[in-house]
Amino acid sequence: MARSVNKVAAHQRKRKYYKLAKGYWGARSKVWTIVRDHVEKGLLYAYRDRRNKKRTFRSLWIVRINAAARENGTTYSQLMHGMKQHNISINRKVLADLAMNHPTVFAEIAKKVS
């Protein structure tokens, strides 16, 4: 009796990988074993970096807030402590946006909390 293989499902599985490998250079988009390895590695990087992106942006916001706070005669830590003392709850994303795009509003906040 002949060996039973599910060619349709195997082909669809491979097509899914080849679609993900579209745009890869050379054998990374042509040879099945290499395609599989590089697509899986790429998916691992994507999973990891979705989390790293959050850290990177938070760090960027803190740098921007600190720069704007120093222009207004305080520091990042003093500003955040003062905001907590005065029950002003503005998250870092919005605060960084205010520092970049609306410096007068940011200066009023810094003046109020210092």
C-alpha positions as CSV (number, residue, x, y, z in Angstrom):
1,M,0.0,0.0,0.0
2,A,1.2,3.5,-0.9
3,R,2.3,5.9,1.8
4,S,-0.4,8.5,2.5
5,V,0.7,12.1,2.5
6,N,-1.4,15.2,2.7
7,K,0.1,17.1,-0.2
8,V,-2.6,19.8,-0.2
9,A,-2.0,20.9,3.4
10,A,1.7,20.7,3.0
11,H,1.6,22.9,-0.1
12,Q,-0.6,25.4,1.6
13,R,1.7,25.5,4.7
14,K,4.7,26.2,2.4
15,R,2.8,28.8,0.4
16,K,2.1,30.7,3.7
17,Y,5.9,30.7,4.5
18,Y,6.8,31.8,0.9
19,K,4.3,34.6,1.2
20,L,5.9,35.8,4.4
21,A,9.4,35.5,2.8
22,K,8.4,37.7,-0.2
23,G,11.1,40.4,-0.6
24,Y,13.8,38.4,1.1
25,W,17.1,38.3,-0.9
26,G,18.3,35.3,-2.8
27,A,17.8,31.8,-1.4
28,R,16.0,33.3,1.6
29,S,12.9,33.6,-0.6
30,K,13.4,30.6,-2.8
31,V,14.7,27.5,-1.0
32,W,12.2,25.9,1.4
33,T,14.6,25.0,4.3
34,I,16.2,28.5,4.3
35,V,12.8,30.2,3.9
36,R,11.5,28.4,6.9
37,D,14.5,29.3,9.0
38,H,14.5,33.0,8.1
39,V,10.7,33.5,8.3
40,E,10.7,31.9,11.8
41,K,13.6,34.0,12.9
42,G,11.9,37.1,11.5
43,L,8.7,36.3,13.4
44,L,10.7,35.9,16.6
45,Y,12.3,39.3,16.1
46,A,8.9,40.9,15.4
47,Y,7.5,39.4,18.6
48,R,10.5,40.6,20.6
49,D,10.6,44.1,19.1
50,R,6.9,44.8,19.6
51,R,7.8,44.8,23.3
52,N,11.1,46.6,22.8
53,K,9.3,49.4,20.9
54,K,7.3,50.3,24.0
55,R,10.6,50.6,26.0
56,T,12.2,52.7,23.4
57,F,9.4,55.1,23.1
58,R,9.1,55.5,26.8
59,S,12.8,56.3,27.0
60,L,12.4,58.9,24.1
61,W,9.5,60.6,26.0
62,I,11.5,60.8,29.1
63,V,14.4,62.4,27.3
64,R,12.1,65.0,25.7
65,I,10.3,65.8,29.0
66,N,13.7,66.1,30.8
67,A,15.0,68.5,28.1
68,A,11.9,70.7,28.3
69,A,11.9,70.6,32.1
70,R,15.5,71.8,32.2
71,E,14.6,74.7,29.9
72,N,12.0,75.6,32.5
73,G,14.4,75.4,35.4
74,T,13.7,72.0,36.9
75,T,14.6,68.4,36.2
76,Y,12.6,65.4,35.0
77,S,12.5,63.8,38.5
78,Q,11.5,67.0,40.2
79,L,8.8,67.6,37.6
80,M,7.3,64.1,38.0
81,H,7.4,64.3,41.8
82,G,5.7,67.7,41.7
83,M,3.0,66.4,39.4
84,K,2.3,63.5,41.7
85,Q,2.2,65.9,44.7
86,H,-0.3,68.2,42.9
87,N,-2.4,65.2,41.6
88,I,-1.8,66.1,38.0
89,S,-2.0,62.8,36.1
90,I,-0.7,63.3,32.5
91,N,1.0,60.4,31.0
92,R,4.5,60.6,29.6
93,K,3.4,60.3,26.0
94,V,1.1,63.4,26.3
95,L,3.6,65.3,28.4
96,A,6.3,64.7,25.8
97,D,3.9,65.9,23.0
98,L,3.2,69.0,25.0
99,A,6.9,69.6,25.5
100,M,7.6,69.3,21.7
101,N,4.5,71.0,20.2
102,H,3.1,73.2,22.9
103,P,6.0,74.6,25.0
104,T,3.9,77.3,26.6
105,V,1.4,74.8,28.0
106,F,4.3,72.7,29.2
107,A,5.9,75.7,30.9
108,E,2.7,76.5,32.8
109,I,2.6,72.9,34.1
110,A,6.3,73.1,35.1
111,K,5.6,76.4,36.8
112,K,2.6,75.1,38.7
113,V,4.4,72.0,40.0
114,S,7.7,73.6,41.0
